[in-house]
Amino acid sequence: MTVLRVGPVSGRVRWRHLVVPAAASAVLVLLSAVSLGRGDFPIGIVDVLRTLIGLGEGAQSFIVLDLRAPRIAVGLLVGVALGVAGALFQTFARNPLASPDTLGITMGASVGAVAAIVLTGGAVNGLGVPLAALLGALGTGALLFLLTWRAGIDGYRLVLVGIALWSFGTALVDWLLTDAEIYDAASAYVWITGSLNARTWNHALPLAVSLAVLLPMALALSRVLRILQLGDDTARGLGVRLQSAQAATVLVAVGCVAFAVSAAGPITFVALVVPQIAVRLTGGGRPPLLASGLLGAVLVVGADLVTRTVLPEALPVGILTAVLGAPYLLWLLVRGRRRSTL
């Protein structure tokens, strides 16, 4: 930490809080550039740059601008949204296990999407399924908020209620898939794994607009979140309107998750893992919002690139993030159990 002074104004700067986002941004640009050129039809970096400035050939322009660029844009935006949402939930609950996955919000989105596919016999198309997923996530978030609210929100109660909602949502999805026609069940199952396949600018635009509103709100909550880390009584003593701050934090986090899941399906474990990685890289006491968002984008875009170019068969990106995140969740549970027995 360094103290900077400019005339009568001084402030403390944690250089790692600046270096980590800058490095993550550089890696994200590199991954995006590589991803634009890689695939079944490889395109050189020079031709990619020419296409981006409007000088590419017809086929290259179609592949880069209409097929690959929307996919990368959706992955980037989804990663940012999930990383920020995970940081908000974990900071608020003061629990590294708090994430949209464990709190049932992503499962609520899955219920909405699967219901839209199965109950209509696959008649829903276009933006119908993303809209149903958005409503499912928002509905689950509202239910989580109502069931947890007792003159404020307790982080421990938030996690317990969220796990119950996750279990209930899982049962609903299983029931819907069991009762569905085979083709509808297959379509629904592909969606709930979380994928960037066939994403277009129609998926990216609503997500970009929502994040343009939600991210400034999340950053504005940074100071309040830092105080909330000290405990409810301390926060009240420092003049924080505790109930309003808690409600705003949960609503912004739920909004980020809802729009992210509606755009790409439930890409699991990103919101759980990324904030803790950001904490360890920055050396702070809580997940930093900016670093968490950028690292989330790096993880999603990088995982999508791996599934398309490295693995022998292209897989939905949600499968790879689950493979990476599940061992981390087990490690957190084992570490928590060891600490409780000391």
N, C-alpha and C positions, 0 to 999 in steps of 0.2 A: 504494500500500500504506500502511495506517495501523496503528500500534501502539496497541492498546487496553489499558488497565490498570483492573482492578477489584480494589482492595485489593492483596493479594500476588500476584494472578494477572494475567498479561499475555499477549497474543497478537497475532499479525499478521493483519490482515484485508485481503484484496484486494477492494475494493468492486465491481470488475467481475465477480468471481465470484459476487456476490450480485445485482447488477443484471441480469445477463444471464438467469439462471434466472427471476427475478421477471418480467422483460419477456416471456420465452418463455411463462411460465404465463398471463399476461394475454392474449397473442395466442391461445394455445390455447383458453382459455375463450371468447373472441370467435368464433373459427372454429367451435367446437363449437356455439355458440348459433345462428350463422348457418346451419350445415349442418342443424341440426334443423328449421329452418323452410323450407329451400329444397328444391326438387325438382319433380316433375310435379304435385304438389298443394301449392302454397305455403301456409304457415301463418304468421301474424303472430307477432312476438316475444311479444306479450302472451298470445296463445293458447298458445304454446309453454310459457311460464312457468306458466300455469294448468294445463296438462296435466302438467307435471313435479311439481306439488304435489297432483295428484289431482283437479283440478276441470275437466278437459277433457271435451269431448264424446266419444261412443263412437268415431267415425271418426278424430278427431284423436288420441285416445289410442292407437289401434291404429297409426296412421302414425308417431307420434313415439316411442312406447315399444317397439313390437314390430318396426318396420321400420328406422327411422333411428338410434335410440339404440344398439342393438347394433352396428350398422355403425360408428358413430363410436367406440364403446368399444373395439372390436377394432382399429380404426386407431390410436387413441391408444396402446393397450398394445403393439401391434406396433412403432410408432415408438419408444417408450421402450426396448423390448427391443433393437431393432437399433442404436439410437444408443449404448446402453451397451456392447453387444457390440463394436461397431466401435471405441469408445474403448479397451476392454480389449485388443483385438488390436493396435491401432496403438501403444499405449503399451508393451505387452510386447515386440513385435517391433521397436520403434523405427523403424517404417517406415510412411509414410502410405498405402502401397498394400495393407497388410494389412487384410483385411476378410473377412467370411463369404463374399462372392461370389468373391473371388480365391482363397480357401483351399479352395473346393470344398464347403463345408458346405451352402449353399443348393442346390447342384446335387445333393448326396446326397439331400436331401429331395425334390427333383424326381424322382430315380430311384425312390424309394420310392412316391411318389404315382402316377407314371405306370405303374409295374409293377402297383400295386393296381388301376388302372382297366383296363389293357390285358389283363393275364393272366387276369383274372376275367371278361372280356367285359362290363364295366360293371356286374357284379353287386354290387360294393361300393358301399354308400351310407351316408348318415348320417355318423357319425364315423369310418368305416373309412378313407377317404382321408387325413384329417388324422392319424390314428394311424400309417398307413404312412409319411407324410411325417416324422412325429416320429421313428420308428424309423430311417428313412433318414438323417436329419440326425445323430442320436446315433451311429449306426454309422459314418458318415463321420468324425465328430469323434473317435471312439475310434481309428479307423484312422490319422487324422492324428497323434494323440497317440503311438501306438505306433511309427509310422514315423519320427517326429521325435525321439523320446526317445533320447538318448545321454548318460546320467548328467546329465540336464538337457535343456532345450530351447533351441536357438539360433534367434533370430528369423529369420535369413537362411535357414536350413534349413527352418523352418516355412513360409515363403512358397514355396520351391521345391517342397516336397512337396505343399503345397496346390494349386499350379497343376497339378501332375501329376494329382492326384485330380479336380480340376475337368475336365480334359481327358478323363479316363476316364469320369467321370459324364456328360459331354456326349455321348460316343460311345454309352453305354448308352441314354440317352434317345432319341437319334436312331434307334438300332436298334429300340427298342420301338415308337416312333411309325411307323416304316416297316413293321413287321410287323403293325400293329394294323388292326382294322376302321375304316372311315372315321368312324363315329359315335364310337367309343371314342377315336380319335386326336383328333377335334375337342374332345371333353370334356377329354382330358388336356392339350391345348394351351391351353385356356382356363385351366386350373388353374395351369400353369407360368408364365403371364404375371404372376401375382400380382394378386389382386382382392379387394375387400371386398364384392362383390355377394352377396346372400342370406346374409350373416352373421347369426347369432343369438346369444342369450345362451349357448347351448351351446358356441359357439366362444370366447366371451369369458371364461367362468368358469375353464376350465383354465388359460388364459394368465394370468389375474389371480392365481390361486393360486400358480402357478409363480414369477411375478415377486415375489410377497410373500415368497418364500423366497430367490430369487436376488439381488434388488436389495440387500437388507441385506448379503449376502455380498460383493457387488461393492463397495459403499461401504466395507466393512471392509478391503478390499484397497488402498484409496487410498494409505495411508502406504507400504505395501510397493512399490506401483507407482512412487511418487515416487523411492524409493531405487533400484529396478531401472533407472530412466532413467539412472543414473550409471554403469552397467556392472556386469557380473557380479562382477568382482574387488572393486570398491568395495562392492557389496552384501554380499558375504561378509565383508569387513572390518568392516562395520557391524553384523554379527551376524544378518543375514537368512538364514533357511534357504532357500537359493536353489531347490533342487529342489521343495520343498513349495510355495513361493510361485508358481513357474512352473506347476506342475500345477494349483493352485487357480485361477489366473487363466484358464488355457485351459478348464478344466472349466466354470467359471461362464459364460464367454463362449459356449461351445458350447451350454450349456443354454438361455441366452437366445435364441440363434438358432433352436434346434430347436423350441421352443414357439411362437416367433413365426411361423416358416414353416409349421408345422402348422396354424396358425389362419387364415392369409391367403394362403398360397403364397409363392413367392420374390419379394418386393418388392425389387428390386435397387437397388444404389448408395446406399441410405439409410445403411447402415453405413459406406460408404466416404467419403461426402461430409460428413455431419453432424459427425463429430468434428473435422475440419479447419476447418469453419466455427466451431465452438465455440472452438477454439484461437485463432483470429483475433479473435473477439469478446471473449474474456476476457483475451487478451494473455499467457497462460501459456506454459509450455514443453512441456506435454503436454495431450492432450484431457481436459477435465474431465468426469467421469462424469455428474453431475447435469445440467449444461447440455447435454451431448450427448444424453441421454435425452429431455429436454424439447424440444429442437430437432428431434429425430427425430420426435416426436409431432406437432409443428407441420407438418413437411414432409409426413408421410403424410396427416394430416387435411386439410391445405390442398390437397394434390394431388388427393385424393378429391373435395373440394368443387369444384375446377376441372373435373374430368372429368365431374361430374354437371350442372353449371350453366353453365359457360362454353363448353366445346367443343360444336360442332354435333351430335356424336354421343357418347354415353357410352362411355368406354373403361375397361379395367381400370387401376387406379391404378399398377400396376407398369410399364405402358408409359410413363406420364408421368415417373415417377422415373428410368427408364432414359434417356429423352430428355434430362433435366436432368443426369444423372450421367455419361453417356458423354463429353461434352466435357470435363468436369472430369478424368476419368481420362486422357484424351489430354494435357491440360495438365500433369498431374503427370508423365507419361512424358517429355514434351518438356523440362520443366524439369529432370528428373533427368539426361537426356542432356546438356543444356547444361552442367550443373555438372560432370559427369564429364569433359568435354572441356576444361575450364578448367585 
